[in-house]
């Protein structure tokens, strides 16, 4: 697949493969990790605690590694983070006691190299050419391929293959990290700008992103259960999820054309408005034609929004604080917003059902849209860009 610009093929495939490996891990972890824990005999409450700890610690983890990367050599920190991730995950092979699993989960989840990959990829694209979306889409493709492939594998060889498969992917990611391109410019240790998050435009952008990821809590946590309880087969549910990923990949491939025609502010606001529409539909109906339409909107609610958000962070963050800025974005949106969205969705779904749950998600998306409009006004006036290139 063409990088869409001046990026050489070797660099393109190194970055694309890094995304494929790390999101392949998520494609195994998200659907099969709870099943593995259940196979160990853990209770539902224990599984819930381990899952919430894994999600919650990601609010802190990226900030630690991002700050280290901005204060030192970014590539070296990325290699160290990748190695730490692989070693701590391999500890899962050493025991199955709940307390032991909890401690390992805390260690493993605190290291999340993806935000560093985003920083490196954005720097490379900016300086060498190419398109970020066409690199990042390999993560989405890998996610769905591994999610689909591990089902038959676990049925034939058992749930222990979950651990060995993830360990293998993380080991390959460590090896590939050694060849990661490095576009970091050396500078004094005090050159970072912690005031990035205090900029008015950035504040509104982050509020919008928080509500955007909060609003996805019901979809990622309970959409499959909701559909199954309403008579949809696992095959149809899988096809619906696949349709969403296909739409996401398609918009990532053509993202540069979209961003060349429309401003970042317009793409971000439109994407959140689309999420508002999507969750409203899911609150009102389970009619298959509308569900199919709603799944195609994943192209905007995740694909277009993610590409535009990455560019907004990269453009507004100070040159030597980009890893920290990417970490802050990931921690406050996917980490904090996603965690609280999952918690709120679970409470509402069990107490009042899917209509109330998706109605809250629609409200969150509406609040995010208002914040995004405000951010757009600030940035379009030219006072929200703090880039120091």
N, C-alpha and C positions, 0 to 999 in steps of 0.2 A: 504494500500500500504506500502510495506517494505521500511524503511529508507535507507536500503543498507549498514548498518554498526552497530556500537554499540550504536546508539542513542535510548533512551527508547521511547516507544510509546507515553507516555503522552507529553513529550517535543516535539516530532515530530509533533503531532497533534495540539499543541498550536501554533507552528510556522507556520505550513501549514494553519491553520485556519485564522491566522492573514493576510497572503498573500491572502487567498480566500476572506476575508471581504474587504480589501482595494482595490483589483483589481476588485471585484464585484462592488464596488462604481464606478470605472472607466468604467466598462462595461455598467453602466447606464448613467454616466455623459457624456461620449464622444458622443454617438449617440442620446441621448434624451434631454440633456440639451438645445441645440439650439432649439429643437422643443418646449420645455416648454417656453422658452423666446419668441418665435414667438407666442405662444398661449396667452401670456400676451399683445400682440399687439406691441411689440418692432420692430423697423425697422431693416433691414439687417445690416446697418452700426452700430447700437447700439449692435446688437448681435455679430458682428465681433469684436467690441471694447472690450466687456466683455470677449469674448473667448481669445483674444490676451493678455489681462491683466492677465487672469487666467494662461496662459502659461508663460508669461514673468516674473511674480513675483516668479515663481518657480526657477528662476536663483538665487534669493536671499534667499528664505525661508529655503532650506535645510542647507545652510551655518550657519544660526543662530542657528538652533536646533542641528546641528552636533557639533558646537563649544561648546555649552552649555553641550552637552552630554560628551564630552571629558574633560571638566573642572569640571564636577560634577559627580553625580551618574547617569549612563546611563539609568538604568531602570526607575528611578524617572522622568528623563527628557522625556523618551518615554511615560510614563503615562500622564505627563503634556501635551505633544504634542498631544496625542490622544484625551484628554479631550478638549483642545483648538479647535481642528479640529471639534469635534462634536458640541460644543457650538456655534462656529461661523457659522457653516452650518445651524443650527437651526434658526439663524437670518433670513434666507431666508423666513421662514414661516411668518415673521412679516410685510412684505411689498412687493410691486411690482413696486415702483417708480424707474426709471432708476438710479438716483443718489444714492438712497439707495442700489440698487443692486450692483452698482459699488463699494461702500464702503465695503459691505459685501464680495464681491468677492476678494477684496484686502486682507481682514482679513483671509478669509477661505483658500485662495491659498497660503498664506505665511507659513502655517503649512502643511508639507508633511512628515508623519511618515515613509514612505516606505524606505527611505535611512537608517533610524535608525533600521528598521527591518532587512535590509540587513546586517548591521554591527553586530547586535545581532546574527543573524542566522549563519553568517560566523564564529564568535567567538565560538558559541556552537558546530558547526560541527567540528571545528579544535580541540577543547578540549574534546568533548564527543564522536565523531564519527558521522556516518551518511553521507548523501550526500546532498549538497546544492541544486543541480538540482531537486532532488526528493521532496524537500520541496517547492521550488519556483514554480514548475509546477502547483501547486494548484491555484496559482494566475491566470495563463493563462486559466485553465479550468473554473474557476469562471467567468472570464471576458466574455468569449463567452457564458456561460450559462445565465448570467444576461442580456447580450445584446440581446439574443434571447427571453428570458422570458418576458422582460418588454414591448415588442411590443404588445402582446395580452392583457397584464394587462392595459396598457394605453388606448387601444381601448375600453375596457369595463368600466373602472372606471375613465378615464380622465388623463390628464397630471400632475395633482397634485400628483399622485402616485409616480412620479419621486422624488419629495422632500421627501415624507414620506418613501420611500424605502431606499434612501441614508441615511436619518437620523437614521433609524433602524439599518442599517449595521454599521454605525459609532458608535452608542451606544453599540452594541455588541463588537465592536473592543476595546472600552474603558474598558469594563468589562474583556475582555480577556487579555488586557495589564497588568492587575493586577497580572496575573499568568505567565508573561513572565520570562523565565530563565535569570539569570544575571551572566555573566562570566567576568565582568569587574574587573580588578585588581586595587586596590587603589594605588594612587601615588601622589606626589606633584603636585600642580597646574601648575608648570612651566615645566612639563615633556613632553608636546606636542612638535611636531617638525613641525613648519610651513614651513620649507624648503623642505618638501616632493615634492611639485609641481615644485621645481627648479632642481630636478634631471634630467639629460639629457635623460635617458630612459623614465622617467615619462612624460616629456614634449612631446616627440614624440608619446608616447602612447595616451596622451590626445588629441593631434592634430588629430591622426587617429580616435579616438572616436568621436571627434567633427564632422569630415567629414562623418563618418559613420551615425550618427544620423541626420545630415543635409540631407543626401541623402535619408532618409526615409520620408522627408516632402511631396513629391508628393504622395507617397503611402498612408499615413495616411490621408492626406488632400483631395486628389482629385481622387484617384483610382476608388472609387465607381461611382462618377459623370462621369468620363471618360468612364467607361464600360456601364453605363446606356445610355449615349449619343450615344453609338455605338450599341444599340439594345439588350443589355443583360438585362434580367429580374431581378427584385429584388431578386427572389428566387435563381437564378444562382449566382448572386453577393454574396449573403449570403453564399452559398455553397463554393464559392471560398475563402472567408474570413475564413470560418470554416476549410477548408483544410490547410490553412496557420497555424492556431492555432494548429491543430492536429499534423502537422509536427514539430512545435515548442515544443509541449509537449513531443513528442517521443524522440527528441534529448536531452531534459532536463532529461528525465528518464535515458537515457544511457550515460549522459555526463561524468560521472566518468570513464567509460571504455574508452571513447575517449581521455580524458585528461591523463589517465594512459599510453596511447600509443603514444600520440603526445604532444609536448611541448606547453605551453601557447602561445608562439610567433607564432608557426605554425598555431594553431587553429585561432588565431586572424587575421592573415594575410590571411589565406584561406577564412575566413568568409567575410572579406571586399572584396576580389576578387570575391566572389560569389555574393555580392551585385552589384558590377560592371557589372557582367554578367546579373543579374536579371533586373536591370534598363535599360540596353541596349536592352534586349528582349522587354521590355514594350515600349520602344521608337520606336521599329521597327514594332511591330505587335500586333494585338488583336485576333489572331487565337487561338481558345480555347485550343487545345492541348498544345501549348507553354505557354499559361496562366496557365494551370494546372501544368505544369513543373515549371514555375516560382514561383507558390505558395508553392510548396514543398521546394523551396530554403529558405523559411522563417525559416526552421529548422536551417540554418546556419546564415542568415543575422540578425536574432534576437536571437534565442535559444542558439546556440553554442557561439556566440559572447558575449552574456550577461553573461553566466556562466564563460567563460574564463576571461572576463573583471573584474568580481567581485573577482575572485581569484587573478588577477594581482594587483588590488588595495589592497586587504587584505595582500598579501605577501610583497608588497613594502612599505606600510604605516608603520609608527612607531607604536608600540604596543598601546600607549595611545593617538594616534591621528587618529585612524581608522574611527571614526564617522565623523570627519572633512574631511578625505580623501574621504570617500564614498559620502559625501555631495558635495565636489568639483567635483567629477566625474559626479554625477547626474546633477549638475548645469551647467557645461560646455558642457556636451554632450547632454543629453536629454533636458535640459532647454534652453541653448543658441543655441546649434546646431539645435535642433528640431524646435525652434521658427523661426530662420532665414531660415531654410529649408522650413517651411510652407509659410513664407512671399515671398520667392523667387519663390516657386512653384505657388502660387496664381497669382503673377504678370505675370509669363511666360505663364501659362495655359490660362489666359484670353486674353493675347496679341497675342500669337503665337501658342497655342495648346499643345496637350499632347506630341508630338514628341520632341519639344524643351524642355519641362519641364523635361521629363525623361532623355533626353540627358544631361541636366545639372546635374541631380542626378547621372548619370553614371560617369560624370567627377568628381564630388565630391567624389564618392566612389573610383575612381582611385587615387585621391590625398590622400585619407585616406589610401589606400593600400601602397603607397610609404612611408608615414609616419610610418605605421605599420612595414614595412620591416626595416626601420631605427631603430625603437624601438627594434625590435627583435635582431638586431645586437648588440645593447648596452646590453640588458639583457642577451643574450646568451654568451657574454664575461664575465658576472658575475659582472658587475659594476653598475647595475641598481637596485639592491635589497637593500632597506634600512630598512628591517624589523628588529625589535629589540627584538624578542622573547627571 
